Structure formats: C-alpha cells, structure tokens
C-alpha cells in the first residue's frame, strides 16, 4: 500500500474538521457538556424530560430547551415523544463517530510525519 503524502493526509483531516464542525460547536459548550453528563449518568434508559434535566443542572427550563435543541441539531441526542411528553437521550449511533475518525486521522498523520518522541 502506498503511503499517502503529507498534503493528501492534511486534506483528509481538513474534511474531517468540516464534518465535525457542528458536533464540535455543540459539545464545546460547558453547559451542553453538563447536560450530556446528566444524560449519560442517568439509569433511565428511556430518556429524561426537560424538568428532570433542569433539576440536575440548575439551569432554567428555557436554557435547557435551547441547549437540547443545539445538541439535537448536531445529532448528539435524540428526542422521543410519549403523548405530550418529550424524552431526551444520547444518540448511540451519533455523529460522535466523526470525532473518532478525526482523532484517528490526526494520530496517523502525527505518526507518519512527526516521529520524534521529544516533541
């Protein structure tokens, strides 16, 4: 297998960054990180309602709703409707896989072009 040249690998990483922009913006916010931690930390497999997230994060309902929308738009969480109730939960088939690809491509690049352990 031919080893890719530096520019080809940089182009791949550039594409990875473009693919990850929405998710990086969504999870880069501390408030959204706290909401994600609440959702990940729950034993409830069916998701949490805005009120439950509000209680655990000490944010206002409108703030929680806004941040949930950003996370939903980025594909990090999903919402399930049950009558008039909305339940939010982590999307296990999430765009977070794009972040893994980005990190693997950066790691591969660093191994190929920066072998010096003293950096």
RADA-V629658 format. One record per backbone hydrogen bond with DSSP energy under -1.0 kcal/mol. NH is the residue of the N-H (numbers start at 1). CO is the residue of the C=O. E is the energy in kcal/mol with one decimal. If there is no record, write none. Layout:
BEGIN
NH;CO;E + NH;CO;E
END
This chain:
BEGIN
9;5;-2.1 + 10;6;-2.4 + 11;7;-2.3 + 12;8;-1.9 + 13;9;-2.3 + 14;10;-2.5 + 15;11;-2.1 + 16;12;-2.4 + 17;13;-2.6 + 18;14;-2.1 + 19;15;-2.7 + 20;16;-1.5 + 24;20;-3.2 + 25;21;-2.4 + 26;22;-2.3 + 27;23;-2.8 + 28;24;-1.1 + 33;29;-2.2 + 34;30;-2.1 + 35;31;-1.9 + 36;32;-2.6 + 37;33;-2.4 + 38;34;-2.0 + 39;35;-2.5 + 40;36;-2.8 + 41;37;-2.1 + 48;88;-2.5 + 53;49;-2.1 + 54;50;-3.0 + 55;51;-2.2 + 56;52;-1.6 + 57;53;-1.8 + 58;54;-2.0 + 64;60;-2.5 + 65;61;-2.9 + 66;62;-2.4 + 67;63;-2.5 + 68;64;-2.7 + 69;65;-2.0 + 70;66;-1.9 + 71;67;-2.3 + 72;68;-2.6 + 73;69;-2.9 + 74;70;-1.5 + 75;72;-1.4 + 76;71;-2.3 + 78;89;-3.0 + 80;87;-3.0 + 82;85;-3.0 + 85;82;-2.1 + 87;80;-2.9 + 88;48;-3.3 + 89;78;-2.3 + 91;76;-2.6 + 97;94;-1.4 + 98;95;-2.1 + 100;96;-1.4 + 101;97;-2.0 + 102;98;-2.4 + 103;99;-2.6 + 104;100;-2.5 + 105;101;-2.6 + 106;102;-2.3 + 107;103;-2.5 + 108;104;-2.5 + 109;105;-2.2 + 110;106;-2.8 + 111;107;-2.3 + 112;108;-2.2 + 113;109;-2.5 + 114;110;-2.3 + 119;116;-1.2
END
